[in-house]
Amino acid sequence: MRKLLIMLAAAALLAASLPAAAFAAAPYEAYTYNYYRDSVPLPAPFLPERAVSGQELGVGSFKDPNDIYVTNDGTVYILDSGNNRIIQTDDSWSQVEVIAEFEADGKQDTFSDPCGLFVTDEGRIYVADTGNARIVVLNGEGEAEKVIRAPESDILPDNFTFAPVKLTVDRAGRIFVVARGIYEGLMQFDENGAFIGYAGTIGVTQTFSDKLWRMLATDAQRERMQLFIPTEFSNVDIDYKGFVYSTSIDLNSQTPIRRLNPSGQDVLKRFGYYPVMGDVRFRIFGSNSGPSRLTDIKVLGDGMYTALDAFRGRLFTYNDEGELLYAFGGKGTQLGVFNTPVAVERIGEKLAVLDRGKNNIVVFEPTAFGSAVHLASAHRFNGRDAEAVEMWREVLRMNANYDIAYLGIGKSLLMEKKNKEAMEYFKLGLQRDYYSLAYKRYRREQMQENFGAFMTGALTFAALLAAIVLARKRSKGREARREAGAL
Amino acid sequence: MKPEHYKFPLHVMFHPFDGFWDLKYEGRGKTRVALAILALLVLNVILQKQFAGFVVNYNDPRYLNSLDDLQYTVLPFLLFCLSNWSITTLMEGEGKFKEIFMATAYALLPLALVNLPMTYASRFMTLDEAPFFYLINGFAVVWCGYLLFVGIMTVHQYTPAKTVLTLALTVIAMGIVVFLGTLAFSMAMQIYYFVYDIYRELIFRM
């Protein structure tokens, strides 16, 4: 009997220890910011699944790869800049093709230090061939369909050198190019490769101390001062509606992420408690100090987008309202942390980050928490409120400290006119605007329901007040009469 | 509690010139009442921080501390009385410390009376009505300022211009008191650590 018990206990222990072994701890701590700007730890939304290097693909190691692009059907294109080639593979990393040279104008041609890559769903590859000062458009067979060279235009200076770095293409074939040394915005080319103009100029940011120094300086000093020029863009992506998402590295700016509409205006929603700028709480002095330096952005769909901070090696995902869903990642040598991350892409539900320092690609797999957050955000974005509430409750079951989930449930309840419950959730999510709205409706409801009781109370109160006043007047009058009588 | 205990402060509130005169020359002010007003104010501050409606309450509940509220209300009050007393003694003010104390406390009555009902009312407010909350609270503060002005003027028998001057100087004196206090405190700490170090040295060597 005793032996049996011991054996049972041992079996139970073994069974209990098995699932624990299946979980790999993430080498980073995921977090988001709450209302008070404190970073609140989260369960990891993504876990590193594997790293893919050039050797594993059988094409020799990458050398300073600069960009990666994944099309909707899961074909992965890696821009291996140091080796001047494009590596094409599928989402299972098994079939590998190398595009090292292509045919242009009947001659064999090669890239020179290309920096940016974009692939349309038809398989047309746009390459920012930086070293050759041109944009090459390859068709599926590896032939150059089009080569866009330095444009000639009245608005360009004479000594203009064309150095395209990153690019994206909309459905109509318009190309948006981030070019080095261009401060006027993104360069736009039409589908034939003709230069149209600039889009989304970034304003000059001048800090207060800059202004003060400039004011105090003499003319001679002022001439020798650095020019105040706007920041360059660092990367671009495009959503299915044709809005261009861009990042820039401007340490003084609160708006390094922009969403440009077709006329070039920034229309990003920023309804969160803090600016859409990656980390909002960081050291001001010392090592590892300063705001995030966002070098890439990827539209995830359903209003969400992920920005990559190359400085601290973190990924920030925002929803359509500009609320930070989660941040994770870091610098280091383990799987899942980075050396010099340069590009982030989405492979189905997974994320892939290209690391130039480690010459590999890290593939992240969403956890139950990450998927639930994505699904809930997608439901809410698409107006499926009932499903969204269901998912948010699932999210809260995994993490009760997640403000956005409370807000999500609150908003849905508000839509369903369950004002009292909505108030509770907005209070938990510390969202005063919506709370006030819910309360206003609730108060009106209560007033209407209890109109009879309310009016009876008010009238009784008024009558009581009048009675007291009258009684006091009469007693005063009597007193006065008595005093008069006493005299 | 006799009627004069609550009737007189209300009288001061609505008829400050008359009231503060009576407070000083008719001896109708009471230290006990002054302390009660102060206690009421502290209580109201604590209640407001804790129970004001969510829409107007921006306090982080993790850092609410009633003892802090107590000292951040009472200490500035005492600091003001002390500084005002030191300044007016040099500037031919007729008020005694007790009178300054009472006048200042009685002047705080509007704040103490308005806070609590507003805390309750704020629980039924939306963001659109929140400006009323701030308006009425602001009104109470202005009223307090006016009472304080009249109180100090009456207690010291000053002209209005001199009252403004002494109030400004009082603020400066408050700064000096805080500075000296900090200085004395840090020196006391230095001496304490000096003695403590010697003690430790002795302990290690013995």
Contacts between the chains, C-beta under 8 A, distances in Angstrom:
chain1	res1	chain2	res2	distance
A	36	B	60	6.0
A	427	B	54	5.6
A	432	B	54	6.8
A	432	B	55	5.6
A	432	B	127	6.5
A	433	B	127	6.5
A	435	B	54	5.9
A	435	B	55	6.6
A	436	B	55	5.2
A	436	B	126	4.4
A	436	B	127	3.8
A	436	B	128	7.5
A	437	B	126	7.7
A	439	B	55	7.3
A	439	B	126	5.6
A	440	B	126	4.5
A	440	B	128	7.6
A	443	B	124	7.0
A	443	B	126	7.4
